[in-house]
Amino acid sequence: MIGRRKNRPRAGGASRALGAAAIALALALWQPGAAVADSQFGTNGLGVGSMISHARGWGMGGLSTALDDSLRVSFSNPALAAGQRQVSMAILYAADRRRAEDTAGDTRYNSSTFPYFAFLVPMGSRLGLGFGYNLEQDLGSALTNSGVIAPGGDIPEHTRLFERSGSVFRVPGVVALRPHDNLHLGFRVDAFFANAEERFELDFVESGIETTEERVEISGRGTGGGFGVAWKLPPYLSVGVSYATSVTMNASRRRVGMNGAVASRDIDIGFPERLSAGATLRWNRFTLGGEVTQARWEDLDDTEQLAPLGGYQDVTEWGVGFEFAEDHFGPFLGRFPWRAGFRSSPLSYLTLEGETIDHYSFTIGSGFNLGRGGFCDLALEYGLLGDASTVGLEENYYRFVVGFSGQEPWRKRKSYID
């Protein structure tokens, strides 16, 4: 009697996705100080915040609180990680093209970074453990030159150059529980790290006057935490709530003058508590979601070194997005999901005149299967910050995001979206 040979799932797709993620992670660790966007608005206060979502959610307006997904791992709401049934990894790469405009003209520049990585291991059917990395705040700015300045008095004409680079990133450790098939809980412990450098240079037009230069280095670390709840209400609705504690980072500020003189002092850097709530409605191949986040800054004491002149404010962020995948689009277009979204995320600091700096972004996205267990998702974001007529500076940017996800052990998927 000849035995029947069992069909074993092939590992090609997941291996490609995990291999790409591993290479991207190595590059991310090789350049940990890189900052997404290097926004001109990152020169003030604690800079500009970053979306914290996998590439599917990024293409849907940055949704991450209630976007239940058993194929891509996310720790923004740690409860969502409980939906993973296999060892999972996800990583993003983001590249920006920015244009900033003020009264002196406009500046164009590019930058790129790896803003997000997550890895999760299920421990049985009810428990998962994970860790990751994500860019929390962009403290960077492109090189700026104010041109010739003649302030009057005894100060001669000069050009002022300012450059700032750095970021605040978070390393989360996650415990995700599934006490019921439709109820997920998650707890997160976060380690925060800050690294930034500023350089000032005054180049005097009149010959014979020496150029002056000064550097300021800021580094720090701190801890925080949070928890989340995700609840499925069959057959169509999912809701989620997450909370993150406020964080105070112990940091040092090191100032190096042109003559080599060094002055150091200890400082504190505060981050706000954040409360997010969202809902996702899924019907057949159509998914619609929305979320809102409240960040409470006013309860924190501003630090002298990183506090903007206008002070901080509580901010409310919100986003909406949808996804549609339909085979009726034809043999080619019907193979891909189509996503779009919008997000409003005003900056946390005020201008010197007390004006709010608005930040709006529009996103589109899609993706494709790399094989059994492997996925590649793409997103394109167009963003607008500020308004030259009210805050003196405005900026627009294009951001391209690519994300790789992979799972082990491999299994045959029933559909693109689980």
N, C-alpha and C positions, 0 to 999 in steps of 0.2 A: 504493500500500500504506500502510495506516495503522499507525504504530508503536504498540507497547503501552506504556502509561504505567506507570512503576515506582511502586510504593507506598512512600512514604517514611514512616518512623516520625514520629509527631507529638511535639512537644517540650513539650506542656502540663504533664504531671505533674512532670517534672524541673524545669521552669522555676518551678513553684509551690514546690517543695521548696527549690530553691536560693535563690529570692527570700526565702522565710521564713527560711532560714538566714542570709542576708546581713543582713536586718533585725535578727535576734536577735544576730548578731555585733556589729553597730554598737551596739546597746544594751549588750552586755557590755563593750565597750571604753569606753563612756560612763560606766560605773560599775564600774571594775576593782577597787575596794576592798571591794565587797560580799561578805559572807560567808554561805554557806549555813547556815541554822539558827540562828545566833547562840546556840549551846548554852550553858547555864550552866556546863557542864563545860569549855567553851572558855576559861574564865578562868585555867586553871592550865596551866603548862608550855607545850608547843607545841600545845595545844588538841585538837581532835577531827579525825581523818582523814576523808576523803571517798572514796566509791566512784569508781573511774575506769573507766567503761564506757559504751558507747552505751546508748540506752534499752531496746533488746531485752535486753541482758545485765543491766541494772538490774532489770528485771522478773523475771529468773531468779536472784535472790539475788546480784546484782553480779558474775556470771561474766564474765571477760575474758581469761583465760590461754589457753584452748583452744577458745573458742567461735568456730569458723571461720565467717566470714560474708562472702561476696563482694558483699553489697549495702550494708553499713554499715561504715564505716571506724573502726578503733580502734587506738590506739598503746600501750595498756597492755602488751601483748606485741607489740613492733614487727614480729615475724615474720608476724603475721596480716595486716598491710597488704599483703603480697606477693600476697594472693589477689584484690586489686582489679584489674580489667581496664580500668577507665574512670576518668576524673577524678571524684573523689568528695569530698563534703563532708558533715559531720554536726555538729549542735549540739544542746545540751540546755538546757532551762529547768526550774528546780526551785523549788517553793514549799512552805514549811513552816508547820505549825501546831503549836506546842509548849506543853507544860504541865510546869512544874518544881515540885517540892514539897520543902520542908524543914521544920524545926521551927517556922519562922515563918509557914508557910502555903504557898499555891501561887500561881504566876504564869503567865499565859497571854500568848502573843505570837506574831506572824507575821513571816516574812521570806522573801526570794526572791533568786535569783541565777542566773547562767548559768555552771554549773560545768565545761562541757566543750565544746570545739570541735576539729575535725580536718579537714584538707584534704590530699588526696593526688593526685599526678599520675603516672600510669604512664609510664615511659620505655621503650617497647617492651614485649615480652611477659615479660621476665625481671627488670625493675628498676622500682622505684617510689620517688619522693621525696615527703616530706610534712612538714608542720609543724602545730602546734596550740597549744592552751591548755587547762589544766585546774586546777581548785582542788585543791591538795594537802592543806592543813590549814586548818581553821576556827579562827581565833584570837579569835572574837567572843563576846560575851555580851550578853544583854538587860540593860537597865537594872535594877539591883537596889538595894533600899533596906532596910537591916537593921532599921530602926525605932529606937525610943529605946533607947540604951545608957547604963547607969550603971555604969561600971567601978570606981567607988570611988576613993579617994585624992583627989588634987587635980584630977582631970579631971571637969568637969561633964557633965550629961546631954547627949547629942547623937544625931543620926541620921547614919549613914554611908552614903553613896551611892557605888556603884562602877559604872563602865561601861567595857567593852572592845570594840573593833571592829577588824576587820582580817582578813587571810588570808595564806597562803603559796601562791603559784601557780607553775605550771611551764609553760615554753614549750619543747616538744620539737621537735627536728629529726630526721627518720627516713629511713633508707635501708633499703629492703626488697628482698630478692633471692629469686628462685625458681629455684635451680639444677636442680630436678627438679619435675615436676608435683605430686608428693606431699610435697616437702620445701621448707619456706620458712624463710628466715633474715632477721633484722632487727637493725639497730643504731640506737641512739638517743643523741643528745647533748642534754642538758637545761640550760636556763637557769632558775634559781630566783630569785624575787623575794618579799620579805617586806615587809609594810606593816601596822603595828598602832598603835593609840592607846589609852591608858588614861586615865581621868579619875577622880579621887578628890575627894570633897567631904564636909566635916564641917559640919553645920548644928547649931549649939548651941541647945538648947531655951531656955536662960536668955537673956533679952533683954540687949542691950548687949555681947554677945560676937560678934565678927565671924566670919562664915562663912569657912572656909579651903578652898581649891581647889588642886589640883595636877594637871598633865598630864604623861604620859610618852609620847614618840613613839619608835617603833622601826622602822627601815627597813634593808634589807640585800639582798644578791644573792650568788649562787654558781653553780657549774656542777657537773654530774654526767653520768652516762651509763648505758648498759645495753645488753643484747642479748637476743635471744629466738630460740627454735626452735619451729617448729610442724610436725608430721609427721602426715600422713593415712595411716591403715592401712585401705585399702578392704576391705570395702564400708561398714563401720559406724563405725569408731573414729577419733577425732582426739585427739592429745595435744599439750601445749605446755609449755614451760619458759621462764621469763624471769628476768633478774637485773638489779638496779639498784644502782649503787655508793652508798656513803655520801657525804654531801655536807656540807661545812662552808661556811656562808654568812658572809661578812664584813659585819657590820652595825654600826650606830651607835645609841646610846641617848641621847635628848635629853629632859632633864627640865626642865619649866617650872613654877616656883612661882607663887603668887598675886601676889607682888610683882614678877613679871617676871624674876626671876633665872633664868638658863639654865645648866645643867650638862650637858656632853656627854662621852661616852666611847665608845671602840670595843669591840665585843664579837664573839664568834663564836657562831653558831647551828648546831648539828649535827643532821643527819638520818641515819637508819640505812641500812645496806644491806638489800635486800629480795630474797628468793628465792621464786619462785612456781612451782607445778606444778599442772597440771590435765588433765582428760580429758573428752571429750564423746562420747557414744554416740548415733548417729542411726539410727533404723529406721523406714522409711516416713515417716509424718508426725509421729513422736514423737522428741523430742530430750531427752536426760538428761545433765546435766553436773555436775561438782564440781571444786573447786580448794582449795588450801591455800597460805598465804603465811607465811613466817617473817621477822619484822623484828627485826634485832639492834641494840638500843639500848645495851646495856651496854658496848660497845666505844667509845662516844663519851664525851667529857668534857662533863659538864653545865655550862652557862653559868650564872653567878650570877643573871642577869636573867630568864631564861626557864625555869630549872630548877624543877620543883615541889619542895615541901618533902619529899615522900616519895621522890623519885628516880624514875628511869626503870627499865623492865624490858624484856627481850625478850618479844615477844608473837607468838602464832600465831593467824592469822585463817583461817577456812574458810567456804566457802559451797557450797550445792547448789541446783539448780534444774532445771526441766523446761519444755518447750513442747510443745503438742499442737494440731494443726490438722487437722480432719476434716470433709469435706463432708457427712457423714451427719448433722451437727447441724441441717441444714435450709438453706433458701435464704438466711437472714439470719445466724444464728450460725455457719454453716459457712464464711462468708467471712473470719472472723477467727481468728488464732492465739490460743491461751490459754496464759498463762505463770504460773508461781509459783515461789517460792524462799525460802530461809532463809539468814541469814548471822550468824556470830559473829565480832565484831571488838573484843576488849577494848581499853581505852585503854592508851596506852603508859606513862602515869605512875601512880604509886601514891599513895594518900592518906597523910596524915601518920602514920597508924597502920600503914602498910605494906599496906593492903588493895588488892586488884585491883578496878578499876571495870569491870564487865561491860557489854557492848553487844551486844544482839541485835536483829535486824530481820527482818521478814516482808514479802515482796513479791509482788505480782501484776501482770500486765501484759497488753497486747494491742497491736494496731496495725492499720493499714489502708493500702491503696495509694492514692497521690495521682495515679496515672497512670503512664505509661511513664517509669521512672527516678526517680520520687518516692515517698517513704515517710514516714509519720508513726507513731511508736511511743509508747505511753503506759505509765506504770508508777505504782503506788501502793505506798508503803512505810510500814509501821508499826514504830516502833523503841522500844526500852526501854534506858535507861542508868541504871546505878547502882542502889542500894537504900538507902532512907532509914534502914533499921534497921541497916545495917552501915557505910555511908560517909557517912551524914548528908544525902544528897541523892539524889533520883531524878527521872527525867525521861522523859516519853513524847512521841512526836511522830507526826504524819502528814505525809508528804512526797509531793507530786504531781509527777511528772516527765513532760515531753513532749519528744520528740526528732524533729528533721527531718533527713532524709537525701536527697541527690540525686546523680545521676550524669550525666556527659557523656562522649562523645556518647550519645545515647539508643538503646536497643535493646529489643526485645520480650523480656520475661522469660518463662522457662519455668514458674516457680512463684514463690510468695511467698517461700519460703526457698530460696536457691540452694544 
